[in-house]
């Protein structure tokens, strides 16, 4: 029964990722809200990339017919941690800063809320184990994104709104605080992965009784 639920969750994640991408490409110009751009330009956002990662991993999982090897579990955990970071940053950082109404419009309703919650719950129900040492790999998506984000600013400059390379506004408080913010996000990604790993193990033990 649990495996069937997991399969359904993965189907929904793939379907909703495609739906979110469709809205992003064709409707965000009129229905988008904060942290949205036009068409493919939205791929600059970690929120979008993390959801695409979650969708791709879900598609791979379905292609492999739900087989959960160690590496499949690591990919699942990395994807779940990435969308959890997206969910938490929007809910705890951007929401209080800019207001929640504009952060859940258009494709962002799917990318900021629905897909992350599906990814979190789905991972907690998975059957499989992950060695603790491999949890450190789960912060890689956020680390790579942060390097490209800051690298782009250092090479091309910050720019001025609306043509800015600091689209998340992390440099509003200077480079020092921005580095702290990125470090917190990466640590949050790893800490979230550890928490999800623990919940997954706990759920597995409870359902095995």
C-alpha positions in Angstrom: 0.0 0.0 0.0 2.8 2.4 0.9 4.6 1.7 -2.3 1.5 2.5 -4.3 1.1 5.8 -2.5 4.8 6.6 -3.2 4.3 5.8 -6.9 1.2 8.1 -7.0 3.2 10.9 -5.4 5.9 10.6 -8.0 3.4 10.7 -10.8 1.9 13.8 -9.3 5.3 15.4 -8.9 6.2 14.8 -12.6 2.7 16.0 -13.7 2.8 19.1 -11.5 6.3 19.9 -12.5 5.3 19.9 -16.2 2.2 21.9 -15.3 4.3 24.5 -13.4 6.7 24.7 -16.4 3.8 25.2 -18.7 2.4 28.1 -16.6 5.9 29.5 -16.2 6.5 29.6 -20.0 3.1 30.8 -21.2 1.2 32.6 -18.4 3.6 34.0 -15.9 3.8 37.3 -17.8 0.2 37.9 -16.7 -0.2 35.7 -13.7 3.2 35.6 -12.2 3.8 37.5 -8.9 7.1 38.0 -7.2 10.3 36.1 -8.1 9.1 35.4 -11.7 10.5 36.5 -15.0 9.5 35.9 -18.6 9.6 32.4 -20.1 12.9 30.5 -19.9 14.5 33.4 -18.0 12.8 31.8 -14.9 15.5 29.1 -15.0 17.8 31.5 -13.2 15.8 30.9 -10.0 16.8 28.2 -7.6 13.1 27.7 -6.8 12.5 26.6 -10.4 15.6 24.5 -10.7 15.0 22.7 -7.4 11.5 21.7 -8.6 12.8 20.6 -12.0 15.4 18.5 -10.1 12.6 17.0 -8.0 10.6 16.3 -11.2 13.5 14.7 -13.0 14.4 12.4 -10.1 10.7 11.4 -9.8 10.7 10.5 -13.5 13.8 8.4 -13.0 12.2 6.7 -10.0 9.2 5.8 -12.1 11.3 4.7 -15.0 13.2 2.3 -12.6 9.8 1.1 -11.4 10.2 2.3 -7.9 13.5 0.5 -7.2 15.4 2.3 -4.4 19.1 1.7 -4.5 21.4 3.7 -2.3 22.1 6.2 -5.0 18.4 6.5 -5.9 17.8 7.3 -2.2 20.6 9.9 -2.3 19.1 11.5 -5.4 15.7 11.5 -3.8 17.1 13.0 -0.6 19.0 15.7 -2.5 15.9 16.6 -4.5 13.7 16.6 -1.4 16.2 18.8 0.5 16.4 21.2 -2.4 12.6 21.8 -2.6 12.5 22.0 1.2 15.0 24.8 1.1 12.8 26.5 -1.6 9.7 26.0 0.7 11.5 27.3 3.8 13.2 30.3 2.1 9.9 31.5 0.6 7.9 30.8 3.8 10.4 32.1 6.4 12.4 34.7 4.5 10.7 36.1 1.4 7.1 35.8 2.8 7.6 38.1 5.8 9.8 40.4 3.7 7.5 40.8 0.6 4.2 39.3 1.7 2.9 35.9 0.9 0.1 36.7 -1.6 2.5 37.5 -4.5 4.7 34.5 -3.8 2.0 31.9 -4.5 0.7 33.1 -7.9 1.0 31.4 -11.3 3.7 28.7 -11.5 5.0 29.7 -8.0 2.0 28.1 -6.4 3.3 24.8 -7.7 7.1 25.6 -7.3 6.9 27.3 -3.9 4.3 25.2 -2.2 2.6 22.2 -3.8 5.6 20.3 -5.3 7.9 20.9 -2.3 5.3 19.5 0.1 4.7 16.5 -2.2 8.5 15.9 -2.4 8.9 16.1 1.4 6.1 13.7 2.2 7.0 11.3 -0.7 10.6 11.0 0.6 9.5 10.3 4.1 7.5 7.3 2.8 10.3 5.8 0.7 11.7 2.4 1.4 15.5 2.5 1.6 18.5 3.5 3.6 21.2 6.3 3.3 24.5 6.2 5.0 25.0 9.3 7.1 28.2 10.3 5.3 26.2 10.6 2.1 24.0 13.3 3.5 26.8 15.7 2.8 26.2 15.3 -0.9 22.7 16.7 -0.5 23.9 20.3 -0.1 25.5 20.1 -3.6 22.6 21.7 -5.6 22.5 24.7 -3.3 26.3 25.0 -3.2 26.6 24.9 -7.0 23.8 27.4 -7.5 25.3 29.8 -4.9 28.7 29.6 -6.7 27.1 30.5 -10.1 24.9 33.2 -8.5 27.8 35.0 -6.8 30.2 34.3 -9.7 27.8 35.9 -12.1 27.6 39.0 -10.0 31.4 39.2 -9.5 31.9 38.9 -13.3 29.0 41.0 -14.7 28.3 43.2 -11.7 25.1 43.6 -9.6 23.3 45.8 -12.0 20.2 47.9 -11.3 16.6 46.8 -10.9 14.9 45.5 -13.0 18.1 44.4 -14.9 19.9 43.1 -11.9 22.0 40.0 -11.4 21.0 39.9 -7.8 17.4 38.9 -8.4 17.0 37.5 -4.9 18.2 40.7 -3.3 20.8 39.0 -1.1 23.3 41.8 -1.7 21.0 44.4 -0.3 22.9 44.2 2.9 26.4 43.8 1.3 28.7 41.0 0.4 29.4 39.9 4.0 25.7 39.3 4.9 25.1 37.7 1.5 27.8 35.1 2.1 26.3 34.4 5.5 22.9 34.0 3.9 24.3 31.5 1.3 26.1 29.6 4.1 22.9 29.4 6.1 21.0 28.1 3.0 23.6 25.4 2.3 23.6 24.4 6.0 19.8 24.4 6.0 19.9 22.1 3.0 22.2 19.6 4.8 20.3 19.9 8.1 17.0 19.4 6.3 18.4 16.3 4.6 19.5 14.9 8.0 16.0 15.6 9.4 14.3 14.0 6.4 16.6 11.0 6.6 15.7 10.5 10.3 11.9 10.9 9.6 12.2 8.4 6.7 13.9 5.9 9.0 11.4 6.5 11.7 8.4 6.1 9.4 9.9 2.9 8.0 10.4 1.4 11.4 6.8 2.3 12.5 5.2 0.9 9.5 7.3 -2.3 9.7 5.8 -3.1 13.1 
